[in-house]
Amino acid sequence: MIDAIPIEYAGGRSANGPLLVFDHVTGVGWDEDATITLASGERRHGVVLDVNDDLAVVQVFEGTSGISLSGVRVAFSGTPMRVPVGPQWLGRVCNGRGEPIDGGPPVRGERLAAVNGVPINPAARELPRDPIITGISAIDGLTTLVRGQKLPIFSVGGLPHLELAAQIAAQARVGDGTFQIVFAAMGVTHADADATRDALEERSQAGDLALFINTASDPVVERVLTPRLALTVAEHLAFERGGHVLVLMCDMTSYAEAVREVSAARGEVPGRQGYPGYLFSDLASLYERCGRLRVSSGSLTQIPVLTMPAGDITHPVPDLTGYITEGQVVLSQEMQSRNIYPPCDALSSLSRLMRHGVGPEQTRQDHMAVAGQVYAALSHARQVRELTDLVGETGLAENDRAYLRFADALDAGFINQGRTDHRGIDDSLERAWAALTLLPSGDLSRLDPADVARHMAANTRDKPEAAA
């Protein structure tokens, strides 16, 4: 196939924020790739957002600062924006536009692919199945991540969500097949960018990870491109090369704010809290690019990470994300105040596809039952803690005090773990069992009686040893 010959026009009509408007253009279409050349010879990149009669609106990823309208030229490629795809991205660190920042040469792929991707035909999808073990007990034990799932992390500013995402990227594993990570950081500080690179250095050197970093000082509009670039690279590795790929995108709230800024520059009518009315479909165009296909042995799994302004889960970004995705992991300020890492609020978190990734041939026979019993016990423990605020702990029955001991033990021994601690699934489940054995055996109705008796007996044997 012969690529279209770029059409070049001189002189811009107007500039507004990240947008340049050119007039007297013909034959230009939406989403067309554009190269902007300044009078100084500097080149910038953009994409056509809108075409009306002989006007073309170009979104400039590097911004319009320093551009003279009389001396600027634009060349339209005649094709949508494309990037090279292939395993050459693995082991590389790039900025939000895909340009290397690790001192290496430009990435040369096997072919070019459109960054906007192609929607997956629902009839071609296969049900997500089989777990990805992250090494995080709170996730693996209670909200198991399944290959092909989209499971977001809801956080609040000041919580270690980026650190948690980097830890997941550094230690996540699958039991079989090729496993690779694509990490897209958006709007992060330079300190966070450096910390993320350090945390992922080992995996990057092993050739299992591609890292895209858009810092807070980079052009805001570049954040609109970063997740699309990361997903395009991941789609090729998963669906064409048959690998299992995990994509982490942090912070999707920064991405949504970039979308809002572009929308405002275009003069569009704002929706909730100033975000454009099409934010739902825009987020869906990213989240729905993951899954499993009948014609491919690979899978593409997503963990979008987002911050909730003022902890408001009804904010448009978490609210719309919750409609599209299949569960959530919620980080809690209250857990953080008790120095628990990761500060996961188990009762606010869930994985709707968990049952497809656990069981005797995937994790363990008792996994689903243990998770269900933990949730039931935690729910009762929360009710007891509220009652304690009214009558005090001395006014509680012994059975209720057992639930408080269970909740404290679960936080300390199961949820809380080191920032480099990689736990296997057996270790995580046994830690949950250790907390559950603090409850009366008659209350463990969701568990197999033989398993309850065995763990109760083991816990009784361990107590004298611990005392000694």
FENTAGI-V100334 format. One record per helix or strand of 2 or more residues. SS is the DSSP state (A for helix, B for strand). FROM is the first residue (numbers start at 1). TO is the last residue. If there is no record, write none. Layout:
ss-><SS;SS>
from-><FROM;FROM>
to-><TO;TO>
This chain:
ss-><B;B;B;B;B;B;B;B;A;B;B;A;B;B;A;B;B;A;B;A;A;B;A;B;A;A;A;B;B;A;A;B;A;A;B;A;A;A;A;A;A;A>
from-><7;14;19;32;43;55;73;82;87;93;111;122;125;131;137;145;152;161;179;190;201;209;222;244;252;272;279;291;299;309;316;327;333;346;350;354;367;393;398;425;441;449>
to-><10;16;22;37;52;60;80;85;89;95;114;124;126;133;142;146;155;171;188;199;205;215;240;250;265;274;287;293;307;311;324;331;337;348;351;356;391;395;415;436;443;467>
